[in-house]
Amino acid sequence: EAQVTQNPRYLITVTGKKLTVTCSQNMNHEYMSWYRQDPGLGLRQIYYSMNVEVTDKGDVPEGYKVSRKEKRNFPLILESPSPNQTSLYFCASSLHGTGGRTGELFFGEGSRLTVL
Amino acid sequence: GQQLNQSPQSMFIQEGEDVSMNCTSSSIFNTWLWYKQDPGEGPVLLIALYKAGELTSNGRLTAQFGITRKDSFLNISASIPSDVGIYFCAGQLPGSSNTGKLIFGQGTTLQVKP
């Protein structure tokens, strides 16, 4: 089954404790991206990757890091989480990388993160 | 930053009714997309539009890319209970296809009464 898998789905952590949210897709997609969803603010892009070893900042990259060492994986790293990073996070992928149509995204089920 | 104004914010309708929602912007977009999000899940793509004036259907759903390129609407005909969820419009500005950046509307929450 074609899917984007995120882990963990739910996490409660404390300020400053490094964490990683993993994302894996099995569709051989070139393009991957991370979004956060907050009430009243909608979905906002954090980072994106056009292909392996190619990553760039989205609209709200502060406090986050990413890496793309393999085509299928795109982990989101919070080096020192803070309460304002409490949010619902979505990883997404798209078949169409350099060919355009990068808006046609497959989303994961989301990871709800709470930072105390 | 860029914003999309999506309306209505919420709708509560009777099963069988038609539904219409729209998004507007002060900016021109090259791409309009409509997504649906069910509770506890990620958004799922419903329809993608790439040309001004384009009208596209997906089952009971119909979406149009506005002629001015600053708006789009989504219609759902003969609603059924499984149409319940949050519907998001999203747009890509010219030059954004290489970044994949989407600007999302705030969402329309649809509830259907059987």
Interface residues (C-beta under 8 A of the other chain):
Chain A: V4 Y31 S33 G40 G42 L43 R44 Q45 Y48 M50 D56 G58 D59 F90 A92 S94 T98 G100 R101 T102 G103 E104 L105 F106 F107 G108 E109 G110
Chain B: G1 T31 L33 G40 E41 G42 P43 V44 L45 A48 Y50 F88 A90 Q92 S97 N98 T99 G100 K101 L102 F104 G105 Q106 G107
